Amino acid sequence: MSLAFSFALAKRYSDTYNALESTQTSLRLLNESLETKVVERTKTIAAQKEEIEQKTRILERDLAIAAKIQSALLPSDLPKIPNIRLAYRYEPMLDVGGDFVDSIVDRTGRAIGVFICDVTGHGTGAAMVASMVKMALQDWSDYLSDPGHMLTKMRAQLIGKLNGNFLTATIATFFPESGRLMIANAGHPETVILRKNFPRPELFRPSGMAINESMKTPYHTEITVLGPGDKLVLYTDGLPEAREPNGEFFGDENFFQLLSGCADQEPDSFCSSVIEHIREFTKEQHNSHDDMALLVLEYLGKPEARSFPFS
């Protein structure tokens, strides 16, 4: 009986040992499997991290290129003619976009043209389209007498080159001797005229669709008059569409009130005041993701001379 008991005890011990060994083997295999998965997952995460870093480097490079293109589009000097004050501001936001302004005096020195545009999108794509618009403006001094024709001509030159983008633009031509102002619009925000001693801004928006691959209707020129002390204001939608950190838009009503409040300032300080106010509204967190461009022309009255030196 003692022998049988010893045999049973030995078998129980053997079974327990085998079970323990089997459990240890299972644990070892599980650990090896987990280690393999961890290594594979680590490699996957490292590859994803490298891919993200590479895309970030490409994006940063593209934005740097776009910023250089954007800077080259903006005028370093504005034309100077008697009885006209002219200033602009361009405020880049988080993403480089396709906003830019331009100004030119015609060959006779009797008319000044101002231009503003906003290309959809951001980065190098928008900047490249904006550069093509700039090229289309090379001879625009020959077309200052008909801004609508200039927009129509510009659109014809851009057909097939927009790569799915579109742009809005305004061209205005001003004749200081007569005070005549000619405006053509391609889907751009209203042109604002601030009349001297008149509190409400006058909104002027000739009909015209944004420039795109499919739109073929010609643009037309409309005419109004500026009096001494009046201001012409062109802007891109990044100004009224600037947002607070909580997402609230500045809005058209507030923007037009802001322009009216700055109406007594000279164009240079006018532009600075508007941009500074928008910065304060956004808490300078650059969260509108859109550029801001502003151009102001002030008419001081009919010039005495009939020829205008310009630079």
C-alpha positions in Angstrom: 0.0 0.0 0.0 2.9 2.3 0.8 4.2 1.5 -2.7 0.9 2.4 -4.4 0.7 5.7 -2.4 4.3 6.6 -3.5 3.4 5.8 -7.1 0.3 8.0 -7.0 2.2 10.8 -5.4 4.9 10.6 -8.0 2.4 10.7 -10.8 0.6 13.7 -9.3 4.0 15.5 -9.0 4.8 14.5 -12.6 1.5 15.8 -13.9 1.9 19.0 -11.9 5.4 19.5 -13.2 4.3 18.8 -16.8 1.4 21.2 -16.5 3.7 23.9 -15.0 6.2 23.3 -17.8 3.4 23.6 -20.4 2.2 26.8 -18.9 5.7 28.2 -18.9 6.2 27.2 -22.5 2.9 28.9 -23.4 4.0 32.0 -21.5 7.3 32.0 -23.3 5.7 31.7 -26.7 3.2 34.4 -25.7 6.0 36.7 -24.6 7.9 36.0 -27.8 4.8 36.8 -29.8 4.2 40.0 -27.9 7.9 41.0 -28.3 7.6 40.4 -32.1 4.4 42.5 -32.3 6.0 45.2 -30.2 9.0 45.3 -32.5 6.8 45.3 -35.6 4.6 48.0 -34.1 7.6 50.1 -33.2 8.9 49.8 -36.7 5.5 50.8 -38.1 5.3 53.8 -35.7 8.9 54.8 -36.7 8.0 54.6 -40.4 4.9 56.6 -39.9 6.8 59.2 -37.9 9.4 59.5 -40.6 6.7 59.8 -43.3 5.0 62.6 -41.2 8.3 64.4 -40.7 9.1 64.1 -44.4 5.7 65.5 -45.4 6.2 68.3 -42.8 9.6 69.2 -44.3 8.0 69.3 -47.8 5.2 71.5 -46.6 7.6 73.8 -44.8 9.7 74.0 -48.0 6.6 74.7 -50.1 5.4 77.4 -47.8 8.9 79.0 -47.8 8.8 79.0 -51.6 5.3 80.4 -51.6 6.3 83.1 -49.2 9.1 84.2 -51.5 6.8 84.2 -54.5 4.3 86.2 -52.5 6.9 88.7 -51.4 8.0 89.2 -55.0 4.5 90.0 -56.2 4.0 92.9 -53.8 5.1 96.4 -54.9 8.2 97.7 -53.2 7.2 101.2 -54.1 3.9 102.8 -55.0 3.4 105.4 -57.8 3.5 109.0 -56.7 1.4 111.6 -58.4 0.3 115.0 -57.0 -2.9 115.2 -55.0 -3.1 111.4 -54.5 -2.1 109.5 -51.4 -1.8 105.8 -51.7 -0.9 103.0 -49.2 -1.3 99.3 -48.8 -0.7 96.6 -46.2 -0.4 92.9 -46.7 -0.6 90.7 -43.6 0.3 87.0 -44.1 -1.5 84.6 -41.8 -0.9 80.9 -41.0 -0.9 79.7 -44.6 0.5 81.7 -47.4 -2.2 82.5 -49.9 -2.7 84.2 -53.2 -3.6 87.8 -52.2 -1.7 90.6 -53.8 -2.0 94.2 -54.8 -0.5 96.4 -57.5 -0.7 99.9 -58.8 0.5 101.8 -61.9 0.4 105.2 -63.6 -0.4 105.3 -67.3 2.0 106.5 -69.9 0.6 110.0 -69.9 0.7 110.4 -66.1 -3.0 111.4 -66.1 -4.5 108.2 -64.6 -3.6 105.8 -61.8 -4.7 102.2 -61.7 -5.0 100.0 -58.6 -5.5 96.3 -58.5 -6.3 93.7 -55.9 -6.9 90.0 -56.2 -7.4 86.9 -54.1 -6.6 83.4 -55.5 -8.3 80.5 -53.8 -6.2 78.0 -51.9 -2.9 78.3 -50.1 0.8 77.4 -50.5 2.7 77.2 -53.8 -0.3 76.4 -55.9 -2.1 79.7 -55.0 1.2 81.6 -55.2 2.0 80.3 -58.6 -1.5 81.3 -59.9 -1.0 84.7 -58.4 2.4 85.0 -60.2 0.6 84.3 -63.5 -1.9 87.0 -62.7 1.0 89.3 -62.1 2.5 88.4 -65.5 -0.9 89.2 -67.1 -0.7 92.7 -65.6 2.6 93.5 -67.3 1.0 95.7 -69.9 -2.1 96.8 -68.0 -1.1 100.5 -68.2 -2.3 100.3 -71.8 -5.8 99.3 -70.6 -6.4 101.7 -67.7 -9.1 103.4 -69.7 -11.2 100.2 -69.6 -10.7 98.1 -66.5 -13.4 95.7 -67.6 -11.6 94.9 -70.8 -8.4 94.3 -68.8 -10.1 91.7 -66.6 -11.5 90.0 -69.7 -8.1 90.0 -71.3 -6.5 88.6 -68.0 -9.1 85.8 -67.9 -8.3 84.8 -71.5 -4.6 84.6 -70.6 -5.3 82.4 -67.5 -7.5 79.9 -69.2 -6.0 76.4 -68.9 -3.5 77.5 -66.2 -5.7 77.8 -63.1 -5.4 74.0 -62.2 -8.9 74.1 -60.6 -8.3 77.3 -58.7 -10.3 80.5 -59.3 -9.6 84.1 -58.3 -11.5 87.2 -57.5 -10.2 90.7 -58.5 -11.0 94.4 -58.7 -9.3 96.9 -61.0 -10.0 100.6 -60.5 -8.7 103.5 -62.6 -8.8 107.0 -61.2 -8.3 110.3 -63.2 -7.3 113.1 -60.8 -8.1 115.9 -63.2 -11.7 115.0 -63.4 -12.2 112.9 -60.3 -13.6 110.1 -62.5 -13.3 106.6 -61.0 -13.7 103.5 -63.2 -14.2 100.1 -61.6 -14.4 96.5 -62.8 -15.0 93.6 -60.5 -14.6 89.8 -60.9 -16.4 88.3 -57.9 -14.4 90.4 -55.4 -15.7 92.0 -52.2 -17.2 95.4 -52.5 -15.1 98.4 -53.3 -15.6 100.9 -50.4 -15.8 104.6 -51.0 -15.5 106.8 -47.9 -16.9 110.2 -48.7 -15.5 113.2 -46.8 -17.9 114.4 -44.0 -20.2 111.5 -44.7 -20.4 108.9 -42.0 -21.6 105.8 -43.9 -19.3 104.0 -46.3 -20.6 103.7 -49.9 -20.3 100.1 -51.2 -19.6 99.8 -54.9 -19.7 96.4 -56.5 -20.0 96.1 -60.3 -21.4 92.8 -61.4 -18.9 90.2 -62.5 -18.1 86.5 -61.7 -14.9 85.2 -60.3 -12.3 84.3 -62.9 -12.3 80.5 -63.5 -11.9 78.0 -66.4 -15.5 78.0 -67.4 -16.8 81.6 -67.1 -16.7 83.4 -70.4 -18.9 86.4 -69.9 -17.0 89.7 -70.6 -16.4 92.1 -67.7 -17.9 95.6 -67.7 -16.6 98.9 -66.4 -18.8 101.1 -64.2 -18.1 104.7 -63.4 -18.4 107.0 -60.4 -16.7 110.1 -59.1 -14.4 110.9 -56.2 -14.5 114.3 -54.6 -11.7 116.0 -52.6 -11.0 114.1 -49.4 -12.8 111.0 -50.6 -11.1 107.6 -50.2 -11.2 104.4 -52.2 -10.7 101.2 -50.2 -9.9 97.8 -51.7 -9.5 94.7 -49.5 -9.5 90.9 -49.5 -12.0 88.9 -47.5 -9.4 87.8 -44.9 -10.2 91.1 -43.1 -13.9 90.8 -42.4 -13.5 87.0 -42.1 -10.8 87.2 -39.4 -11.8 85.2 -36.3 -11.4 85.3 -32.6 -9.8 82.2 -30.9 -13.4 81.0 -30.1 -14.2 81.1 -33.9 -16.4 84.2 -34.0 -15.9 86.2 -37.3 -15.1 89.9 -37.2 -17.9 90.3 -39.8 -18.8 92.8 -42.6 -20.7 95.2 -40.3 -17.9 95.6 -37.9 -15.4 95.9 -40.7 -17.3 98.7 -42.4 -17.7 100.5 -39.1 -13.9 100.1 -38.6 -13.3 101.7 -42.0 -15.6 104.6 -41.2 -13.8 105.1 -37.9 -10.5 105.5 -39.7 -11.8 107.7 -42.4 -10.0 110.9 -41.2 -6.6 109.3 -41.2 -4.1 109.4 -44.1 -3.9 106.2 -46.1 -0.7 104.9 -44.4 -2.0 105.3 -40.9 -5.4 104.2 -42.0 -4.0 100.8 -43.2 -2.0 100.5 -40.0 -5.0 101.2 -37.8 -7.2 98.7 -39.6 -4.6 95.9 -39.5 -3.8 96.6 -35.8 -7.5 96.4 -34.9 -7.9 93.1 -36.6 -4.8 91.8 -34.9 -6.3 92.7 -31.5 -9.6 91.0 -32.4 -7.9 87.8 -33.3 -5.6 88.0 -30.3 -2.7 87.8 -32.8 -3.1 84.0 -32.9 -3.2 84.0 -36.7 -6.2 81.6 -36.7 -8.1 82.9 -39.7 -5.9 80.8 -42.1 -6.2 83.6 -44.7 -4.1 86.5 -45.8 -5.3 90.0 -45.4 -4.6 92.7 -48.0 -5.8 96.3 -47.9 -5.2 99.2 -50.3 -6.3 102.8 -49.8 -6.3 105.7 -52.3 -7.1 109.2 -51.1 -8.0 112.0 -53.5 -6.9 115.5 -52.3 -8.5 117.5 -55.1 -7.9 118.5 -58.7 -4.2 119.0 -59.5 -3.1 122.4 -60.8 -0.7 120.9 -63.3 -1.6 118.8 -66.3 1.3 116.5 -66.2 2.4 114.2 -63.4 5.9 113.0 -62.6 5.8 109.5 -61.3 8.2 106.9 -60.0 
